[in-house]
Amino acid sequence: MLTDRYVEFLAVVRYLFCFSCRQLEGFTRALNHPVSRLPSADYSGLRRRILGLDL
């Protein structure tokens, strides 16, 4: 389950590095290897959650 705080972090990473949602999905999968508690996410779900944030 993706927490709002984790989605906010991913939104900042996406903005800073100009990642597409698919690249962000790969980033979450790469983060999942060293830190197994961090969930990986699919790009469409990430996009929906990021657009729904109240930033």
N, CA, C and O atoms as a CHARMM CRD file, in Angstrom:
* protein
*
  220
    1    1 MET  N      0.83800  -1.18500   0.00000 PROA 1      0.00000
    2    1 MET  CA     0.00000   0.00000   0.00000 PROA 1      0.00000
    3    1 MET  C      0.88300   1.24700   0.00000 PROA 1      0.00000
    4    1 MET  O      1.79300   1.37700   0.81800 PROA 1      0.00000
    5    2 LEU  N      0.60700   2.14100  -0.90800 PROA 2      0.00000
    6    2 LEU  CA     1.36400   3.38300  -0.99800 PROA 2      0.00000
    7    2 LEU  C      0.75500   4.43000  -0.07300 PROA 2      0.00000
    8    2 LEU  O     -0.43200   4.74300  -0.16700 PROA 2      0.00000
    9    3 THR  N      1.56800   4.95700   0.80600 PROA 3      0.00000
   10    3 THR  CA     1.08600   6.01900   1.68300 PROA 3      0.00000
   11    3 THR  C      1.12600   7.34900   0.93300 PROA 3      0.00000
   12    3 THR  O      1.84500   7.49100  -0.05600 PROA 3      0.00000
   13    4 ASP  N      0.36000   8.30400   1.40400 PROA 4      0.00000
   14    4 ASP  CA     0.34900   9.63000   0.77500 PROA 4      0.00000
   15    4 ASP  C      1.72700  10.27600   0.84100 PROA 4      0.00000
   16    4 ASP  O      2.14600  10.96200  -0.09100 PROA 4      0.00000
   17    5 ARG  N      2.41300  10.05600   1.93000 PROA 5      0.00000
   18    5 ARG  CA     3.74700  10.64900   2.09800 PROA 5      0.00000
   19    5 ARG  C      4.74300  10.07800   1.07500 PROA 5      0.00000
   20    5 ARG  O      5.56500  10.81300   0.52600 PROA 5      0.00000
   21    6 TYR  N      4.66200   8.76500   0.82400 PROA 6      0.00000
   22    6 TYR  CA     5.53200   8.12300  -0.16100 PROA 6      0.00000
   23    6 TYR  C      5.19500   8.63000  -1.56600 PROA 6      0.00000
   24    6 TYR  O      6.09400   8.85800  -2.37500 PROA 6      0.00000
   25    7 VAL  N      3.92300   8.80400  -1.85200 PROA 7      0.00000
   26    7 VAL  CA     3.50700   9.32900  -3.15800 PROA 7      0.00000
   27    7 VAL  C      3.99400  10.76500  -3.32500 PROA 7      0.00000
   28    7 VAL  O      4.41500  11.15200  -4.41500 PROA 7      0.00000
   29    8 GLU  N      3.94300  11.55400  -2.26200 PROA 8      0.00000
   30    8 GLU  CA     4.47000  12.92100  -2.31900 PROA 8      0.00000
   31    8 GLU  C      5.96700  12.91200  -2.60200 PROA 8      0.00000
   32    8 GLU  O      6.45600  13.70900  -3.40200 PROA 8      0.00000
   33    9 PHE  N      6.69400  12.01000  -1.94500 PROA 9      0.00000
   34    9 PHE  CA     8.13000  11.87000  -2.19800 PROA 9      0.00000
   35    9 PHE  C      8.37600  11.52500  -3.66500 PROA 9      0.00000
   36    9 PHE  O      9.25500  12.10600  -4.30200 PROA 9      0.00000
   37   10 LEU  N      7.60900  10.59100  -4.19500 PROA 10     0.00000
   38   10 LEU  CA     7.77500  10.19200  -5.59100 PROA 10     0.00000
   39   10 LEU  C      7.41100  11.33400  -6.54300 PROA 10     0.00000
   40   10 LEU  O      8.02000  11.46800  -7.60500 PROA 10     0.00000
   41   11 ALA  N      6.43800  12.14600  -6.17800 PROA 11     0.00000
   42   11 ALA  CA     6.07700  13.30300  -7.00700 PROA 11     0.00000
   43   11 ALA  C      7.23200  14.29700  -7.06200 PROA 11     0.00000
   44   11 ALA  O      7.50800  14.87600  -8.11200 PROA 11     0.00000
   45   12 VAL  N      7.89800  14.49200  -5.94000 PROA 12     0.00000
   46   12 VAL  CA     9.05600  15.39700  -5.90600 PROA 12     0.00000
   47   12 VAL  C     10.19000  14.82800  -6.75400 PROA 12     0.00000
   48   12 VAL  O     10.82300  15.56100  -7.51400 PROA 12     0.00000
   49   13 VAL  N     10.44900  13.53400  -6.62900 PROA 13     0.00000
   50   13 VAL  CA    11.49000  12.88300  -7.43900 PROA 13     0.00000
   51   13 VAL  C     11.15100  13.02400  -8.91400 PROA 13     0.00000
   52   13 VAL  O     12.02400  13.32400  -9.72900 PROA 13     0.00000
   53   14 ARG  N      9.89500  12.81200  -9.25900 PROA 14     0.00000
   54   14 ARG  CA     9.47400  12.92800 -10.65600 PROA 14     0.00000
   55   14 ARG  C      9.71400  14.33700 -11.18200 PROA 14     0.00000
   56   14 ARG  O     10.19100  14.51300 -12.30400 PROA 14     0.00000
   57   15 TYR  N      9.38700  15.33300 -10.37800 PROA 15     0.00000
   58   15 TYR  CA     9.56900  16.72400 -10.78600 PROA 15     0.00000
   59   15 TYR  C     11.05000  17.07900 -10.91600 PROA 15     0.00000
   60   15 TYR  O     11.45700  17.69200 -11.90300 PROA 15     0.00000
   61   16 LEU  N     11.85500  16.69600  -9.92400 PROA 16     0.00000
   62   16 LEU  CA    13.27200  17.07200  -9.91900 PROA 16     0.00000
   63   16 LEU  C     14.05700  16.43600 -11.05700 PROA 16     0.00000
   64   16 LEU  O     14.93600  17.06900 -11.64100 PROA 16     0.00000
   65   17 PHE  N     13.73700  15.17700 -11.37300 PROA 17     0.00000
   66   17 PHE  CA    14.49800  14.45600 -12.38700 PROA 17     0.00000
   67   17 PHE  C     13.76400  14.34400 -13.71900 PROA 17     0.00000
   68   17 PHE  O     14.23000  13.65700 -14.62800 PROA 17     0.00000
   69   18 CYS  N     12.62000  15.01300 -13.83900 PROA 18     0.00000
   70   18 CYS  CA    11.82500  15.00100 -15.08100 PROA 18     0.00000
   71   18 CYS  C     11.52600  13.58100 -15.55300 PROA 18     0.00000
   72   18 CYS  O     11.64200  13.26900 -16.73800 PROA 18     0.00000
   73   19 PHE  N     11.13800  12.72200 -14.60100 PROA 19     0.00000
   74   19 PHE  CA    10.80300  11.33700 -14.92300 PROA 19     0.00000
   75   19 PHE  C      9.39600  11.26700 -15.50600 PROA 19     0.00000
   76   19 PHE  O      8.50500  12.01700 -15.10900 PROA 19     0.00000
   77   20 SER  N      9.21500  10.35400 -16.45200 PROA 20     0.00000
   78   20 SER  CA     7.85700  10.01100 -16.86300 PROA 20     0.00000
   79   20 SER  C      7.29800   9.05100 -15.81100 PROA 20     0.00000
   80   20 SER  O      8.03100   8.58600 -14.93800 PROA 20     0.00000
   81   21 CYS  N      6.02600   8.76200 -15.89600 PROA 21     0.00000
   82   21 CYS  CA     5.43000   7.85000 -14.90400 PROA 21     0.00000
   83   21 CYS  C      6.01600   6.44700 -15.02900 PROA 21     0.00000
   84   21 CYS  O      6.17700   5.75200 -14.02600 PROA 21     0.00000
   85   22 ARG  N      6.33300   6.02900 -16.24000 PROA 22     0.00000
   86   22 ARG  CA     6.94700   4.70300 -16.42200 PROA 22     0.00000
   87   22 ARG  C      8.35300   4.66600 -15.81600 PROA 22     0.00000
   88   22 ARG  O      8.74500   3.66300 -15.22000 PROA 22     0.00000
   89   23 GLN  N      9.10300   5.74300 -15.96500 PROA 23     0.00000
   90   23 GLN  CA    10.42400   5.80100 -15.34300 PROA 23     0.00000
   91   23 GLN  C     10.30000   5.79700 -13.82800 PROA 23     0.00000
   92   23 GLN  O     11.12400   5.20000 -13.13500 PROA 23     0.00000
   93   24 LEU  N      9.28600   6.45100 -13.31800 PROA 24     0.00000
   94   24 LEU  CA     9.05000   6.47400 -11.88100 PROA 24     0.00000
   95   24 LEU  C      8.69000   5.07700 -11.37400 PROA 24     0.00000
   96   24 LEU  O      9.07700   4.69700 -10.26800 PROA 24     0.00000
   97   25 GLU  N      7.95900   4.32400 -12.17200 PROA 25     0.00000
   98   25 GLU  CA     7.65100   2.93700 -11.81400 PROA 25     0.00000
   99   25 GLU  C      8.94600   2.13400 -11.69100 PROA 25     0.00000
  100   25 GLU  O      9.10900   1.37500 -10.73500 PROA 25     0.00000
  101   26 GLY  N      9.85600   2.28900 -12.63200 PROA 26     0.00000
  102   26 GLY  CA    11.14700   1.61600 -12.56200 PROA 26     0.00000
  103   26 GLY  C     11.95800   2.06300 -11.35900 PROA 26     0.00000
  104   26 GLY  O     12.65900   1.25900 -10.74500 PROA 26     0.00000
  105   27 PHE  N     11.86500   3.33500 -11.02000 PROA 27     0.00000
  106   27 PHE  CA    12.55800   3.86900  -9.84900 PROA 27     0.00000
  107   27 PHE  C     12.04600   3.19900  -8.57900 PROA 27     0.00000
  108   27 PHE  O     12.83900   2.84100  -7.70800 PROA 27     0.00000
  109   28 THR  N     10.72600   3.02400  -8.46500 PROA 28     0.00000
  110   28 THR  CA    10.18000   2.36700  -7.27000 PROA 28     0.00000
  111   28 THR  C     10.59800   0.90700  -7.21000 PROA 28     0.00000
  112   28 THR  O     10.84100   0.37600  -6.12600 PROA 28     0.00000
  113   29 ARG  N     10.68500   0.25600  -8.35900 PROA 29     0.00000
  114   29 ARG  CA    11.14600  -1.14100  -8.37200 PROA 29     0.00000
  115   29 ARG  C     12.61300  -1.23000  -7.95500 PROA 29     0.00000
  116   29 ARG  O     13.00800  -2.15900  -7.25200 PROA 29     0.00000
  117   30 ALA  N     13.41600  -0.26200  -8.39100 PROA 30     0.00000
  118   30 ALA  CA    14.82900  -0.24300  -8.00000 PROA 30     0.00000
  119   30 ALA  C     14.97500   0.04300  -6.50800 PROA 30     0.00000
  120   30 ALA  O     15.85100  -0.52700  -5.85800 PROA 30     0.00000
  121   31 LEU  N     14.14100   0.91000  -5.95900 PROA 31     0.00000
  122   31 LEU  CA    14.17600   1.19100  -4.52100 PROA 31     0.00000
  123   31 LEU  C     13.75000  -0.01900  -3.70700 PROA 31     0.00000
  124   31 LEU  O     14.18300  -0.18800  -2.56700 PROA 31     0.00000
  125   32 ASN  N     12.91400  -0.85100  -4.27900 PROA 32     0.00000
  126   32 ASN  CA    12.39800  -2.01700  -3.57300 PROA 32     0.00000
  127   32 ASN  C     13.48300  -3.04800  -3.30700 PROA 32     0.00000
  128   32 ASN  O     13.36900  -3.81100  -2.34800 PROA 32     0.00000
  129   33 HSD  N     14.53200  -3.09900  -4.12100 PROA 33     0.00000
  130   33 HSD  CA    15.59900  -4.09600  -3.92700 PROA 33     0.00000
  131   33 HSD  C     16.38900  -3.86400  -2.64100 PROA 33     0.00000
  132   33 HSD  O     16.47900  -4.78300  -1.82700 PROA 33     0.00000
  133   34 PRO  N     16.96300  -2.68500  -2.41700 PROA 34     0.00000
  134   34 PRO  CA    17.71500  -2.50200  -1.16700 PROA 34     0.00000
  135   34 PRO  C     16.82300  -2.28800   0.05500 PROA 34     0.00000
  136   34 PRO  O     17.21600  -2.61500   1.17500 PROA 34     0.00000
  137   35 VAL  N     15.64000  -1.74900  -0.15200 PROA 35     0.00000
  138   35 VAL  CA    14.72600  -1.47600   0.96700 PROA 35     0.00000
  139   35 VAL  C     13.41100  -2.20200   0.67300 PROA 35     0.00000
  140   35 VAL  O     12.49900  -1.63600   0.07000 PROA 35     0.00000
  141   36 SER  N     13.32900  -3.44700   1.10100 PROA 36     0.00000
  142   36 SER  CA    12.19200  -4.28800   0.71400 PROA 36     0.00000
  143   36 SER  C     10.86100  -3.82100   1.30000 PROA 36     0.00000
  144   36 SER  O      9.80500  -4.24400   0.82900 PROA 36     0.00000
  145   37 ARG  N     10.88800  -2.96600   2.30600 PROA 37     0.00000
  146   37 ARG  CA     9.63000  -2.46700   2.88200 PROA 37     0.00000
  147   37 ARG  C      8.95700  -1.44100   1.98100 PROA 37     0.00000
  148   37 ARG  O      7.75800  -1.19600   2.11000 PROA 37     0.00000
  149   38 LEU  N      9.71800  -0.83700   1.07000 PROA 38     0.00000
  150   38 LEU  CA     9.12900   0.15000   0.16200 PROA 38     0.00000
  151   38 LEU  C      8.40500  -0.57400  -0.97000 PROA 38     0.00000
  152   38 LEU  O      9.00200  -1.41200  -1.64500 PROA 38     0.00000
  153   39 PRO  N      7.14900  -0.26900  -1.18200 PROA 39     0.00000
  154   39 PRO  CA     6.39700  -0.95800  -2.23100 PROA 39     0.00000
  155   39 PRO  C      6.73500  -0.40800  -3.61300 PROA 39     0.00000
  156   39 PRO  O      7.04300   0.77300  -3.76900 PROA 39     0.00000
  157   40 SER  N      6.67100  -1.28400  -4.60500 PROA 40     0.00000
  158   40 SER  CA     6.78200  -0.80400  -5.97600 PROA 40     0.00000
  159   40 SER  C      5.36700  -0.48400  -6.45200 PROA 40     0.00000
  160   40 SER  O      4.39100  -0.97700  -5.88600 PROA 40     0.00000
  161   41 ALA  N      5.26100   0.33100  -7.47900 PROA 41     0.00000
  162   41 ALA  CA     3.94200   0.78300  -7.91900 PROA 41     0.00000
  163   41 ALA  C      3.86400   0.78200  -9.43400 PROA 41     0.00000
  164   41 ALA  O      4.87600   0.93500 -10.11900 PROA 41     0.00000
  165   42 ASP  N      2.65500   0.60900  -9.95100 PROA 42     0.00000
  166   42 ASP  CA     2.46700   0.67700 -11.39400 PROA 42     0.00000
  167   42 ASP  C      2.29000   2.13600 -11.82000 PROA 42     0.00000
  168   42 ASP  O      1.85700   2.97700 -11.03200 PROA 42     0.00000
  169   43 TYR  N      2.62900   2.41700 -13.06300 PROA 43     0.00000
  170   43 TYR  CA     2.67300   3.80900 -13.51300 PROA 43     0.00000
  171   43 TYR  C      1.29300   4.46300 -13.54400 PROA 43     0.00000
  172   43 TYR  O      1.17400   5.64700 -13.23000 PROA 43     0.00000
  173   44 SER  N      0.26600   3.73200 -13.90800 PROA 44     0.00000
  174   44 SER  CA    -1.06200   4.35700 -13.98400 PROA 44     0.00000
  175   44 SER  C     -1.59100   4.70100 -12.59400 PROA 44     0.00000
  176   44 SER  O     -2.21300   5.74600 -12.40400 PROA 44     0.00000
  177   45 GLY  N     -1.34700   3.82800 -11.63000 PROA 45     0.00000
  178   45 GLY  CA    -1.75700   4.11300 -10.25900 PROA 45     0.00000
  179   45 GLY  C     -0.98700   5.28600  -9.68000 PROA 45     0.00000
  180   45 GLY  O     -1.55100   6.12400  -8.97700 PROA 45     0.00000
  181   46 LEU  N      0.31500   5.34300  -9.98100 PROA 46     0.00000
  182   46 LEU  CA     1.13300   6.47000  -9.51900 PROA 46     0.00000
  183   46 LEU  C      0.63200   7.78400 -10.10200 PROA 46     0.00000
  184   46 LEU  O      0.51200   8.78400  -9.39400 PROA 46     0.00000
  185   47 ARG  N      0.34500   7.77100 -11.38100 PROA 47     0.00000
  186   47 ARG  CA    -0.12100   8.99200 -12.04200 PROA 47     0.00000
  187   47 ARG  C     -1.41500   9.47900 -11.40400 PROA 47     0.00000
  188   47 ARG  O     -1.56200  10.66500 -11.11100 PROA 47     0.00000
  189   48 ARG  N     -2.34900   8.56100 -11.19100 PROA 48     0.00000
  190   48 ARG  CA    -3.62000   8.91000 -10.57500 PROA 48     0.00000
  191   48 ARG  C     -3.43200   9.47900  -9.17400 PROA 48     0.00000
  192   48 ARG  O     -4.05400  10.47700  -8.80900 PROA 48     0.00000
  193   49 ARG  N     -2.56600   8.83300  -8.39200 PROA 49     0.00000
  194   49 ARG  CA    -2.33200   9.29000  -7.01700 PROA 49     0.00000
  195   49 ARG  C     -1.63200  10.64700  -6.99200 PROA 49     0.00000
  196   49 ARG  O     -1.96700  11.50200  -6.17200 PROA 49     0.00000
  197   50 ILE  N     -0.65300  10.85000  -7.89400 PROA 50     0.00000
  198   50 ILE  CA     0.06700  12.12900  -7.93600 PROA 50     0.00000
  199   50 ILE  C     -0.87300  13.25600  -8.35900 PROA 50     0.00000
  200   50 ILE  O     -0.83800  14.34300  -7.78200 PROA 50     0.00000
  201   51 LEU  N     -1.71300  13.00100  -9.36500 PROA 51     0.00000
  202   51 LEU  CA    -2.65500  14.03400  -9.80100 PROA 51     0.00000
  203   51 LEU  C     -3.68800  14.34200  -8.72400 PROA 51     0.00000
  204   51 LEU  O     -4.22400  15.44900  -8.67600 PROA 51     0.00000
  205   52 GLY  N     -3.96700  13.37500  -7.86700 PROA 52     0.00000
  206   52 GLY  CA    -4.94200  13.58100  -6.81200 PROA 52     0.00000
  207   52 GLY  C     -4.39000  14.25000  -5.56600 PROA 52     0.00000
  208   52 GLY  O     -5.14400  14.57500  -4.64900 PROA 52     0.00000
  209   53 LEU  N     -3.06400  14.46100  -5.52400 PROA 53     0.00000
  210   53 LEU  CA    -2.46800  15.09400  -4.35000 PROA 53     0.00000
  211   53 LEU  C     -2.85300  16.55900  -4.26600 PROA 53     0.00000
  212   53 LEU  O     -3.05300  17.22900  -5.27900 PROA 53     0.00000
  213   54 ASP  N     -2.95000  17.03200  -3.05900 PROA 54     0.00000
  214   54 ASP  CA    -3.27100  18.43900  -2.82900 PROA 54     0.00000
  215   54 ASP  C     -1.98300  19.16600  -2.44300 PROA 54     0.00000
  216   54 ASP  O     -1.74800  19.46100  -1.27100 PROA 54     0.00000
  217   55 LEU  N     -1.15200  19.45100  -3.45400 PROA 55     0.00000
  218   55 LEU  CA     0.14400  20.09200  -3.19900 PROA 55     0.00000
  219   55 LEU  C      0.08100  21.57500  -3.44800 PROA 55     0.00000
  220   55 LEU  O      1.08300  22.27200  -3.28200 PROA 55     0.00000
